[in-house]
């Protein structure tokens, strides 16, 4: 059974930072492209950042320069460092492998950026 467990979300003021973590069990994603996604209330889920097995990264324009994705294959973990957060970053954040048929989505971790 594959489990993706995201953590690290919370309430933060604009300009603040959060570090999200995603731990995967039941799956060896060393060779997968891994991604962080987010879904705001009433919106479609969108990709935020991806990282290849070789640690090449790509970011959505909306987060470029503010977010950093990283991975630790030994710990089956993916992180998302989020700096200079904006109210429009408010969403539930998810991680998953970038596959045609990805594993089941986890519960996500909620991020609220508000003063």
Backbone torsions as a table, in degrees:
resi	resn	phi	psi	omega
1	UNK	NA	132.0	-179.9
2	UNK	-93.1	131.4	175.3
3	UNK	-127.1	132.4	173.2
4	UNK	-117.8	120.0	-176.3
5	UNK	-121.3	113.4	179.3
6	UNK	-96.7	147.4	178.8
7	UNK	-152.7	169.5	174.5
8	UNK	104.8	-3.9	179.2
9	UNK	-72.9	176.7	179.0
10	UNK	163.4	-169.8	178.2
11	UNK	-97.7	128.2	-178.7
12	UNK	-141.3	149.3	177.8
13	UNK	-77.9	155.2	174.9
14	UNK	-53.7	137.6	-176.2
15	UNK	90.4	-9.1	-178.7
16	UNK	-82.1	-177.7	-176.7
17	UNK	-131.6	152.9	172.1
18	UNK	-144.6	152.9	174.9
19	UNK	-122.8	114.9	179.1
20	UNK	-92.8	148.6	176.7
21	UNK	-129.2	150.1	176.8
22	UNK	-136.8	120.0	177.9
23	UNK	-108.6	128.4	-180.0
24	UNK	-107.8	136.7	174.1
25	UNK	-129.3	152.9	179.8
26	UNK	77.1	10.9	-179.2
27	UNK	-150.3	139.3	174.3
28	UNK	-104.4	103.2	-174.0
29	UNK	-101.0	18.4	-177.7
30	UNK	-53.1	-33.2	-175.3
31	UNK	-102.2	4.0	-179.4
32	UNK	-89.1	150.4	160.4
33	UNK	-74.9	130.0	179.3
34	UNK	-111.9	145.5	-176.9
35	UNK	-135.5	154.2	167.9
36	UNK	-106.8	138.7	-179.7
37	UNK	-130.5	165.4	175.2
38	UNK	-146.4	154.8	178.7
39	UNK	-138.6	115.7	176.3
40	UNK	-85.7	156.1	179.7
41	UNK	-54.3	129.1	177.5
42	UNK	76.8	5.5	-177.5
43	UNK	-117.1	165.0	174.5
44	UNK	-76.8	154.9	174.0
45	UNK	-68.4	137.2	-179.7
46	UNK	-130.0	152.3	178.7
47	UNK	-81.6	149.3	-177.5
48	UNK	-115.3	-47.2	-176.9
49	UNK	-158.4	149.1	175.2
50	UNK	-134.1	155.1	178.3
51	UNK	-139.6	131.2	-179.1
52	UNK	-82.2	173.8	177.3
53	UNK	-63.4	-25.6	178.0
54	UNK	-92.0	11.4	175.5
55	UNK	72.1	18.2	169.6
56	UNK	-74.9	137.3	-175.2
57	UNK	-120.1	152.0	175.2
58	UNK	-140.5	145.4	-175.8
59	UNK	-131.2	148.2	169.9
60	UNK	-65.7	147.3	-177.5
61	UNK	-56.5	-33.3	-175.5
62	UNK	-67.3	-19.0	-177.0
63	UNK	-119.2	-4.5	-176.9
64	UNK	-58.2	132.9	-179.8
65	UNK	88.0	-10.9	-179.7
66	UNK	-116.4	-32.3	-177.4
67	UNK	-108.5	148.5	176.1
68	UNK	-135.3	124.0	177.2
69	UNK	-98.3	142.9	177.5
70	UNK	-146.8	166.5	-179.3
71	UNK	-143.7	151.4	175.1
72	UNK	-129.7	96.8	-175.4
73	UNK	-64.6	-31.7	179.8
74	UNK	-62.4	-29.9	-178.9
75	UNK	-106.3	6.1	-178.6
76	UNK	51.5	45.2	-173.5
77	UNK	-128.3	143.9	174.1
78	UNK	-126.4	138.9	-179.7
79	UNK	-119.1	158.0	172.2
80	UNK	-136.7	107.8	175.7
81	UNK	-86.6	122.9	-176.9
82	UNK	-118.2	117.7	179.8
83	UNK	-116.5	161.9	178.5
84	UNK	48.1	51.9	-176.3
85	UNK	-66.0	146.9	-178.8
86	UNK	-121.6	156.3	178.6
87	UNK	-54.4	-32.6	-179.4
88	UNK	-72.7	-5.5	173.9
89	UNK	-83.8	-5.5	178.9
90	UNK	-60.5	123.3	-176.5
91	UNK	-179.7	171.6	167.1
92	UNK	-93.9	130.6	-174.8
93	UNK	-105.6	136.7	-178.5
94	UNK	-129.0	154.2	170.1
95	UNK	-120.5	157.4	175.3
96	UNK	-169.1	163.2	172.8
97	UNK	-75.4	142.2	178.9
98	UNK	-87.3	93.1	-178.0
99	UNK	-135.0	161.1	173.5
100	UNK	-60.8	-38.7	177.2
101	UNK	-123.2	83.0	-175.9
102	UNK	-70.3	160.4	174.3
103	UNK	-61.1	166.2	177.5
104	UNK	-57.8	141.1	179.9
105	UNK	-70.8	145.0	175.2
106	UNK	-78.7	-170.6	-178.9
107	UNK	-78.4	-18.9	-178.2
108	UNK	79.9	171.8	176.0
109	UNK	-132.3	132.4	-172.1
110	UNK	-86.9	134.4	176.4
111	UNK	-120.2	125.5	177.6
112	UNK	-123.3	120.9	179.1
113	UNK	-110.1	110.3	-175.4
114	UNK	-157.8	147.8	175.0
115	UNK	-93.4	NA	NA
